[in-house]
Amino acid sequence: MNPRALTKSEVEALFRGYPYRPSSLYVIGNTSWGGSVAVVGTRKPSPEAVGLTRRLVRELVGNGFKPIITGGAPGIDTVVANELINLRERPVIVRPCFDNNARQWASRGGVIIMESVECPVDYARALVFRDRIIAGLARVIIVPEARAWRLGGGSDKPCCGTWYTAVKFREGRRVFILKPLVGDEEVHEAFRVFVGSGAVPVGSIDELLARLRGLFPWV
């Protein structure tokens, strides 16, 4: 379970000109894939969003949209990874370094991608940099549910990595966000921010799959 350093050409092949790509990358597992999707979201999902995410993962896999990339964080990311493992698929987990989270997912069969083996002192900053790798590896980013960091405080950044992945570092990627299933104002505020930043709102998994088929005609 030792991380392998990717060559410069391997990194360039994965990111295909993406402007925020890292200069170095390490992996545990196989990175030979073509088009892929990332599914990320809030660390504090509603029960409705948990059920939606599980159904979403099953439908994505069943329709050939894989591998699925996520960040391995609590909440939506963990729901995604666990559902993939239940389906005997290997989730692609992006971590900032070979931290305990990465080790746990690797032990469960996940493909682990990280910018550094050693964890930096400023771990929180490294998590933000991790988000650009998730965005860069995916052709499409899907957000089942996001949650605003704070309301009325002047912030337009729904917490935490979801905003960085799907808005700040989205360069050239299509972003889809599912319409809120709950009345929670934090969820609705995040939805408004994402849509206002260019994310495409979708009302159902079937609608999302139809849009994805137009982007991945070979599936």
N, C-alpha and C positions, 0 to 999 in steps of 0.2 A: 504493500500500500504506500509506495514511495512516489511522490509527485515527479513527473517528467517535464523538463523544460522544452517548450515548443521552439522550433527554429523560427527565424525571421520570416521565411517563406510560408511556414504553416500559419503564423499569426496573420500575415497579410491575406492568405487565402480565406481565413475565417471571417475577416472583417471587410474585405473587398472595398478598400478605400474609405472606410468609415473614419471621420476626422478625429474621433476621440479614442481611437484604438490604443491599447497599451504597447509599450516597447518590448515587454517581456510577458510571458504567460506560462503557467504550469498546469498540468492536467493529471488526473487519475482517471484512466479509462480511455475510451475511443472518441475522437472528435471528427470522424469522417461522416459528416452529414451535409445535406444540401439546405433547402429552405426549412426554417424552423420557426416556432412561435414561442413567445415568452408570456407567461401568465403570472402576474404580480398583483399585490393588493395590500389592504390594510392589515396591520398586526392585530386589530380588534374587530374581526368581522362579525356581523350579525348572524344569528343561526340560519336565517334565510340565505345569506350569502355563502355560508359553508355548504349548504345543500346544493345551491346553484353551482358552486365551483366543482363539487364532486361530479355533478352531471356533465358539466362542461368538459372536464378532463376525459371522462368516459367517451363523450361524443367526439372530441378531437382525436383521440387515439383510434376509435372505431372508424373514423373517416380518413385516417392516414395522415393527419396533421401532427407529425412528430419528427424529431424529439421535441419535448417541451422543456423550456428553460425557466428556471425560477431562482429566487435568491436564498432559499433555505431559512428565512426568518420565521418567527412565530406568526400565526394567523393564516392568511390566504396562501402564502408560500408553502407552509407546512402541509396544509390541506392538499395542495397540488401534488407535492412530492409523495405524500403518503398514498394518495389515490393511484398515482403512477406505479408505485411499488406493489400495491394491491392488485394492479392489472398486469404485474410482472413486466413492467416497462422500467427503463432506467432513467430517472429524472436527471436533468443536467442542472447541477447546483453551482451557482457562482458565489464564491466567497472572497473576501479581501486577502485572505492568507490561509494557511493550514491550521485553522483554529479548531476548537473542540467541536463546533458545529459541523465543520467540514469532515472531521474524522468520523463523527457519528453517521453522517449521510454516506460516506464512503464505505463504512462497515455494513451498510444496508444495501449496497449495490449501486449507489448513485455515481454518475460521472461528475467529478469535481473539477472546477476550473477556478484558478486563483491567480492574482497578479504577482504575489510573492509567497514564498514558503514561510518565511519568518513574519510574525505579526508586528506592525509598526507601533510606536508609542502612541501616536494619534490614531487610535482605532476607529473613532467616529468618522474622521475625515476619510479613512480608508474605505469605510462602508459606502460613502457617497461615490468615491471613485469606482467601487464595485458596481454601482448602478449603471455606469456608462458601459461596462462590459456586457451586462445583461442586454441592454438596448442594442449594442453593436453586434452581438451574436445572432439576434433575431431579425427576421424580416417583418414580423408583425408582433405587436405588443397588445395583450388583452388584459383588461382590468375588470374583474368581476364586481369589486366594490372597493372604493377608497373612502378615506375619512379625513375631514379637515383637521389640521393641527389645532387651530384655535379659531373662534368666531369673534368678529368684531375687533380683532387685534391688529388689523392691517396686514395680515399675512395672506398671501395667495398660494401658499405651498402646503397642500394636503400632506400630512405626515405619513410616512417619512420618506423611504426610498422610492415609493410609488411615483411621487412627483418627479424626482430626478430621472427615473428610468423612462417614464412615459411622456414627459414634457421637456425637461431641460436637455436631455441627451438623446432625444428621439430622432435626430437627424436622418431624414429619408425613410423613416419607418412609419408604417400605418399603425395607428393606435385606435383600438375599439374599447369602449367602456359600456358595460351593461347598465341599463336604466335601474335606478334604485328600487329595491323591493320593500324597503321599510320607510317609515316617516321620519327617521332620525335626521335632524337638521345638519349635523356634521357630515353625514353621508351625502345629503342633497347639495350642500355647499361644495364639497369636493367634486361632485358630478358637474356642477356649473363651471368650476374652474377648469376641469379637464376639457369639457366641450368647448369652452371659450378659448382654450389653447390649441384646438384643432382635433381633439379626439372625436371619433365618430360614435354617436350614441346608437346602441342597438337594443331592441326590445325583447329579444328572445335568443336562445341558442340556435334555433333553426335559421333565424335571420343572419346571425353571425356566420354560420357555416356556409350559407349561400354567398356571402361576401368573400369569405376565404377561398371558396372554389374559384372565384374570379381572379384571385391573386396567385393561386397555386393550381394552374390548369392541369398539371401533370398528376395531381392526386386523384 
